[in-house]
Amino acid sequence: MHALIAFAIGPIGRYVVLGGILIAIIGGTYLKIQSDIRAKDEAARQRAAQTRIIEMEQRNDAFRRLETRDRCLAFRRDSGLPASKCD
């Protein structure tokens, strides 16, 4: 059966099929790497925001008096993180 398919598509067709498979594998790997990079970047921004929150809470009385959501919004916007997660 495989020999029949290989014969039917010919030598050029085999290279096209192999090329398509390689492109799919490389493309999938690239997308996975980009996804991992984005996740690590967001995690780093969240850690930095958490550090700033702790520092502000220790040093600024006015900030300590803010509602939890307002504190969250202040640092989410500052860090470039989505403010919708404060809800």
Secondary structure per residue as TSV (DSSP state, phi and psi in degrees):
chain	resnum	aa	ss	phi	psi
A	1	M	-	360.0	-47.8
A	2	H	H	-64.0	-37.7
A	3	A	H	-63.7	-37.2
A	4	L	H	-65.3	-43.5
A	5	I	H	-66.1	-44.9
A	6	A	H	-61.3	-39.7
A	7	F	H	-67.8	-37.5
A	8	A	H	-68.8	-36.2
A	9	I	H	-90.2	-15.4
A	10	G	H	75.2	174.3
A	11	P	H	-67.0	-36.9
A	12	I	H	-69.4	-41.1
A	13	G	H	-61.7	-37.3
A	14	R	H	-62.3	-41.2
A	15	Y	H	-66.4	-36.4
A	16	V	H	-64.9	-44.8
A	17	V	H	-63.6	-47.0
A	18	L	H	-61.8	-40.9
A	19	G	H	-62.0	-41.2
A	20	G	H	-63.3	-41.2
A	21	I	H	-64.2	-44.9
A	22	L	H	-62.1	-42.5
A	23	I	H	-62.1	-41.3
A	24	A	H	-63.5	-41.9
A	25	I	H	-66.6	-46.8
A	26	I	H	-64.6	-43.0
A	27	G	H	-62.5	-42.8
A	28	G	H	-63.7	-40.5
A	29	T	H	-64.7	-43.6
A	30	Y	H	-60.4	-46.0
A	31	L	H	-63.5	-38.1
A	32	K	H	-64.2	-43.5
A	33	I	H	-63.3	-43.6
A	34	Q	H	-63.3	-39.2
A	35	S	H	-63.4	-42.3
A	36	D	H	-64.2	-40.4
A	37	I	H	-63.4	-44.4
A	38	R	H	-62.5	-41.5
A	39	A	H	-64.7	-42.1
A	40	K	H	-66.5	-38.0
A	41	D	H	-64.2	-45.2
A	42	E	H	-65.6	-38.6
A	43	A	H	-62.9	-40.1
A	44	A	H	-65.2	-40.9
A	45	R	H	-64.7	-37.5
A	46	Q	H	-67.0	-40.1
A	47	R	H	-63.5	-41.8
A	48	A	H	-63.9	-41.4
A	49	A	H	-63.9	-41.2
A	50	Q	H	-62.1	-40.7
A	51	T	H	-63.4	-43.3
A	52	R	H	-64.5	-38.0
A	53	I	H	-62.1	-46.3
A	54	I	H	-61.3	-43.9
A	55	E	H	-62.9	-44.4
A	56	M	H	-64.7	-40.7
A	57	E	H	-63.3	-33.8
A	58	Q	H	-77.1	-30.4
A	59	R	H	-107.8	-16.4
A	60	N	-	-126.5	111.1
A	61	D	H	-65.4	-40.2
A	62	A	H	-62.8	-39.5
A	63	F	H	-65.6	-39.1
A	64	R	H	-62.6	-28.9
A	65	R	H	-80.3	-12.4
A	66	L	S	-67.1	153.5
A	67	E	-	-65.8	157.7
A	68	T	H	-58.0	-43.3
A	69	R	H	-64.0	-40.0
A	70	D	H	-65.5	-38.5
A	71	R	H	-64.2	-42.9
A	72	C	H	-60.5	-46.6
A	73	L	H	-61.1	-40.8
A	74	A	H	-58.9	-44.9
A	75	F	H	-84.9	-27.9
A	76	R	H	-64.0	-45.4
A	77	R	H	-65.7	-42.1
A	78	D	H	-63.1	-35.1
A	79	S	H	-87.8	-8.4
A	80	G	T	79.3	17.0
A	81	L	-	-91.5	156.7
A	82	P	-	-66.3	128.7
A	83	A	G	-71.2	-17.9
A	84	S	G	-64.1	-20.7
A	85	K	G	-75.9	-6.9
A	86	C	G	-79.5	-14.7
A	87	D	-	-77.2	360.0
